[in-house]
Amino acid sequence: MKLRPDLAIIADAVPAGTRVLDVGCGDGELMVALGDKGIDARGLEIDAANVTTAIARGQSVVQGDANRDLADYPDDAFDYAILSQTLQTTERPDRVVDELLRIAPRAFVSFPNFAHWRVRLALLWNGRMPVTRLLPVAWYETPNIHHVTVSDFRDLVRARGIRVERVWHLSGDKPTSDAAASWRAEHAIFLIARG
Amino acid sequence: MASRLHEIQHQSVTIQAPLPLDSGQVLPSVTIAWQSYGALNADKSNAVLICHALTGDQYVASDHPATGKPGWWARMVGPGKPIDTDHFHVICANVLGSCMGSSGPASPDAATGAPLGMAFPVITIADMVRAQAMLLGHLGIERLHAVVGGSMGGMQVLAWASAYPERLASAIVIASAARHSAQNIAFHEVGRQAIMADPDWQDGLYYGSARAPTKGLAVARMAAHITYLSEAGLTEKFGRRLQARDIKSFGFDADFQVESYLRHQGLAFTDRFDANAYLYITRAMDYFDLGEPHDGRLAGAFAGAKDVRFTLVSFDTDWLYPTAESRRIVQALQSVGAAASFVELSAPFGHDSFLLDVPALDRIVAGALRTGAR
């Protein structure tokens, strides 16, 4: 089974033998890949059907809401926290980032870049909220309530004294260079660490 | 009748070793009746202990000797079932205090040979688990692949993980709680009072007499049975439909289908359960509060259980052991770093959902058991 490109990058980057919390783990796809690497992965997921599938696959997943239930994990419970494609759906992304770096010293955060040129063009020419491959849902029913750009996220972590250890930019399913990533990246993955 | 119930022969063992109880009393020896399914492998690593609920028994996947009905979890346990007896050696023991062959209030007094009745000591969930551990010692099984249970069975699973964390790899807790709530205790007290108010109860010494408190026990079962269902389930099944009549009788017959159903449930229960056992086991459940010995901190109960894999399931229509109780357990487990899974499943059957057709539960139980096998 082939992992989504952003998940493949994360699976590759997490060192073997670590403890990981996958926040918004879906049906456990990434957790299975991490488990194959000898990583002790746990999951948090809001959707009962996804949780059921993940447990049926042998994963340790708790049904819960990233907005609220991260508080139940002790400080430094994990080596890495992972939040993929979920930040923009949370009520307070800033607080979620703080929680991630409370329960683990490092976190992978991936999100669709709202400043991608297709999004900019759609807004500029049509004057309408864009519907793109990575943002396929109309504004009134999208779960993405806090659209964020690569530059926004950099500002957020800088303001909070969080270090950026590594960034991957994706265009389509392929890595794209960091040059002009703000325009060209459809998707960004940040590895952040406590400052 | 209770007397006929106690004539059934069960597979059992009497262990001639003292069983110290939470009450401070000691049972000088203990008899445990049990059933097993599937073969134990050579290194004895595939044993799964199933813990039964309040009115359950060891006949988890075989016909009930009193009623002839299929085992209470036959849909979950058997060859090719989620708890697959082609792979696992499944053990289910009648709990201490019950009436299907294990030591309980109908057991004879060692000195006189007469049934103990209320002279049997009050027992707890932890005492039940101690007795099960003695049985496993007798069977030569040091470590369990998993302990599984719903409702009171789930309480035993939690008590197992707390008392003997090194003796189990996986704990599966369904529709349960780490403590009995005031509401839980209240419903049980109604049941106990119904039994003890029945003149045929005779202070618990009815075993030799022609009279047994079947009316009281039936009422206790009727009240409890309501708590196992959901309002939506009752409405769907019965609504306000009348029972075998077109108009109301303006009397106190069972006019409504739901009344007739409950009366039947209550009466049928007395064929397979002993009133005193009902008193003792409900008491054990009411006393259950896993965090109590740890200054009320539930996490303290799991201090040694970091390496046990836990799987918890609740049901959205279960108001007897609601989701919040499972979440409380999950929080305690997360705070000690134990691997925990939890999901609230949607099912229309209330608390009884754990016994009924909920395909997602089957997938979860099968998945949780496979994981521990690695």
Interface residues (C-beta under 8 A of the other chain):
Chain A: D40 R42 A48 A49 V51 T52 T53 A54 I55 A56 R57 G58 Q59 S60 V61 V62 Q63 G64 D72 Y73 P74 A77
Chain B: R309 T311 V330 Q331 Q334 S335 G337 A339 A340 S341 F342 V343 E344 L345 S346 A360 R363 I364 A366 G367 A368 R370 T371 R374
